């Protein structure tokens, strides 16, 4: 009888504990993305509103080989470190990819990576600059996703549901939101898609 009661209690408690663990991980992940947002703000303040370059592509000198966008944030924000780029729920984080680089959990929206400026964003509270990386495919080799292309080309680069309520997303104004991927697309038009900025690009091909 006692054993049956213990087994019943374990059966009740385990799902609750798993749910609590996921909620805690989502909170840590959200805090990490907020720190990325702070790093972005510091960097853009210092560099005339330009976002960190990818492979060296604005007025700063070219990046050293294999330097990533988030490593530029380390140079200007003392509190920022590589640990900020790791989600506690990411099964691939800190493992080497095929190129030998350690995998990070967050990827930059490619629309911001090529000599784009924060001050040119018309709706900073509605546009996503950093998303949660997916766990499969070519994205394990990259640290950005090409949102300037049609959605089918990049939507699988993003983790649609890292946590029960969705995944975390960092916006240009530095707020972070936990939500389902589908909600970031709106009605699917360029204007409603939170990953796409019409002020940076003409309408995408369909």
C-alpha positions as CSV (number, residue, x, y, z in Angstrom):
1,X,0.0,0.0,0.0
2,X,2.8,2.4,1.0
3,X,4.7,1.6,-2.2
4,X,1.6,2.3,-4.3
5,X,1.1,5.7,-2.6
6,X,4.8,6.6,-3.2
7,X,4.5,5.6,-6.9
8,X,1.4,7.6,-7.2
9,X,3.0,10.7,-5.7
10,X,6.1,10.3,-7.9
11,X,3.8,10.1,-11.0
12,X,2.1,13.3,-9.9
13,X,5.3,15.2,-9.0
14,X,7.5,14.3,-12.0
15,X,5.5,16.2,-14.6
16,X,5.3,19.2,-12.2
17,X,9.0,19.2,-11.7
18,X,9.7,18.9,-15.4
19,X,7.4,21.8,-16.1
20,X,9.1,23.9,-13.4
21,X,12.5,23.0,-14.9
22,X,11.4,24.2,-18.3
23,X,10.0,27.4,-16.9
24,X,13.3,28.1,-15.1
25,X,15.2,27.4,-18.3
26,X,13.0,29.8,-20.2
27,X,13.6,32.5,-17.6
28,X,17.4,32.0,-17.8
29,X,17.2,32.1,-21.6
30,X,15.2,35.3,-21.6
31,X,17.7,36.9,-19.3
32,X,20.6,35.9,-21.6
33,X,18.8,37.4,-24.6
34,X,18.2,40.7,-22.6
35,X,22.0,40.8,-22.0
36,X,22.5,40.3,-25.8
37,X,20.1,43.2,-26.3
38,X,22.2,45.4,-23.9
39,X,25.3,44.4,-25.8
40,X,23.6,45.4,-29.1
41,X,22.6,48.8,-27.6
42,X,26.1,49.5,-26.4
43,X,27.6,48.5,-29.7
44,X,25.2,50.5,-31.9
45,X,25.7,53.5,-29.6
46,X,29.4,53.4,-30.1
47,X,29.3,52.7,-33.9
48,X,27.0,55.3,-35.2
49,X,24.0,53.1,-34.9
50,X,25.5,50.3,-37.0
51,X,24.8,46.7,-36.0
52,X,27.8,44.3,-35.5
53,X,29.2,43.3,-38.8
54,X,29.2,39.8,-40.3
55,X,32.6,39.0,-41.8
56,X,33.5,42.7,-41.6
57,X,31.1,44.7,-43.7
58,X,30.6,48.2,-42.5
59,X,33.0,51.1,-42.1
60,X,35.1,49.2,-39.5
61,X,38.0,47.1,-40.7
62,X,37.3,43.5,-41.8
63,X,36.8,41.0,-39.0
64,X,39.6,38.4,-38.1
65,X,38.9,35.0,-39.5
66,X,36.0,33.1,-37.9
67,X,35.0,36.1,-35.8
68,X,31.3,36.2,-35.1
69,X,28.8,39.0,-34.6
70,X,28.4,38.4,-30.9
71,X,32.2,38.4,-30.3
72,X,32.0,42.1,-31.3
73,X,29.7,42.6,-28.4
74,X,32.3,41.1,-26.0
75,X,34.8,43.8,-27.1
76,X,32.5,46.7,-26.0
77,X,30.5,45.3,-23.1
78,X,32.6,44.0,-20.2
79,X,29.7,42.1,-18.7
80,X,29.1,40.2,-21.9
81,X,30.6,36.8,-22.3
82,X,30.2,33.7,-24.4
83,X,28.0,32.1,-21.7
84,X,25.3,34.6,-22.5
85,X,25.0,32.9,-25.9
86,X,24.1,29.5,-24.4
87,X,20.5,28.5,-23.6
88,X,20.3,26.0,-20.7
89,X,17.7,24.0,-22.8
90,X,19.8,23.7,-25.9
91,X,21.1,20.2,-26.4
92,X,23.7,21.2,-29.0
93,X,25.2,24.3,-27.3
94,X,28.9,24.2,-26.7
95,X,29.4,21.2,-28.9
96,X,31.6,21.5,-32.0
97,X,29.9,21.8,-35.4
98,X,31.4,20.4,-38.6
99,X,33.7,23.4,-38.9
100,X,35.0,22.9,-35.4
101,X,33.3,26.0,-34.0
102,X,31.4,25.6,-30.7
103,X,27.7,26.0,-31.3
104,X,25.8,28.8,-29.7
105,X,22.0,29.0,-29.0
106,X,21.0,32.3,-30.6
107,X,21.2,33.6,-34.2
108,X,21.1,37.1,-35.6
109,X,18.5,38.1,-38.1
110,X,20.4,38.5,-41.4
111,X,18.5,41.6,-42.2
112,X,20.6,43.5,-39.6
113,X,24.0,42.0,-40.5
114,X,24.9,43.9,-43.6
115,X,25.7,47.5,-42.8
116,X,22.3,48.2,-41.3
117,X,21.6,50.9,-38.7
118,X,19.4,50.7,-35.6
119,X,18.2,54.3,-36.1
120,X,16.7,53.3,-39.5
121,X,14.3,50.8,-38.0
122,X,10.8,52.3,-38.1
123,X,9.2,50.0,-35.6
124,X,11.8,48.8,-33.1
125,X,9.3,47.3,-30.7
126,X,7.9,45.1,-33.5
127,X,11.0,43.8,-35.3
128,X,13.1,40.8,-34.2
129,X,16.9,41.1,-34.3
130,X,17.9,37.8,-32.5
131,X,16.1,34.4,-32.5
132,X,16.6,31.0,-30.9
133,X,18.5,28.5,-33.1
134,X,16.9,25.4,-34.4
135,X,18.4,22.0,-33.6
136,X,18.7,20.5,-37.1
137,X,20.0,21.4,-40.5
138,X,22.5,23.8,-41.9
139,X,21.9,26.4,-39.1
140,X,24.2,24.4,-36.8
141,X,27.0,25.7,-39.1
142,X,25.9,29.4,-39.0
143,X,25.0,32.1,-36.5
144,X,22.4,34.0,-38.6
145,X,19.4,33.4,-40.7
146,X,18.4,35.0,-44.0
147,X,15.1,36.6,-43.2
148,X,15.5,38.8,-46.3
149,X,14.5,35.7,-48.3
150,X,11.1,34.2,-48.6
151,X,10.0,32.5,-45.4
152,X,10.4,28.9,-46.6
153,X,14.1,29.5,-47.0
154,X,14.8,30.3,-43.3
155,X,11.9,29.3,-41.1
156,X,13.4,26.0,-40.2
157,X,16.5,27.7,-39.0
158,X,14.6,29.0,-36.0
159,X,13.4,26.8,-33.1
160,X,9.6,27.1,-33.1
161,X,9.1,25.8,-29.6
162,X,12.1,25.5,-27.3
163,X,9.7,25.7,-24.3
164,X,6.1,24.8,-23.9
165,X,5.0,28.3,-24.5
166,X,7.3,28.8,-27.6
167,X,10.7,30.3,-28.0
168,X,12.4,33.6,-26.9
169,X,12.9,36.4,-29.3
170,X,14.9,39.7,-28.9
171,X,13.5,42.8,-30.4
172,X,15.3,45.9,-31.7
173,X,14.2,47.9,-28.6
174,X,15.8,45.2,-26.4
175,X,12.7,43.7,-25.0
176,X,12.4,39.9,-25.1
177,X,9.2,37.9,-25.7
178,X,8.4,34.2,-25.3
179,X,6.0,33.2,-28.0
180,X,5.1,30.7,-30.7
181,X,7.0,31.1,-34.0
182,X,3.7,31.5,-35.9
183,X,2.8,34.6,-34.0
184,X,6.0,36.3,-35.2
185,X,4.9,35.9,-38.8
186,X,1.6,37.8,-38.4
187,X,-0.5,37.3,-41.5
188,X,2.6,36.4,-43.5
189,X,2.9,39.7,-45.4
190,X,6.2,41.6,-45.4
191,X,4.6,44.3,-43.2
192,X,3.4,41.9,-40.5
193,X,6.4,39.5,-40.5
194,X,8.4,40.5,-37.4
195,X,11.6,39.2,-39.0
196,X,11.4,41.4,-42.1
197,X,12.0,45.1,-42.5
198,X,10.5,46.7,-45.5
199,X,12.7,49.8,-44.9
200,X,15.8,47.7,-45.4
201,X,14.6,45.6,-48.5
202,X,12.1,45.8,-51.3
203,X,9.3,43.3,-51.2
204,X,10.5,39.6,-51.1
205,X,9.8,37.3,-54.0
206,X,7.0,34.8,-53.3
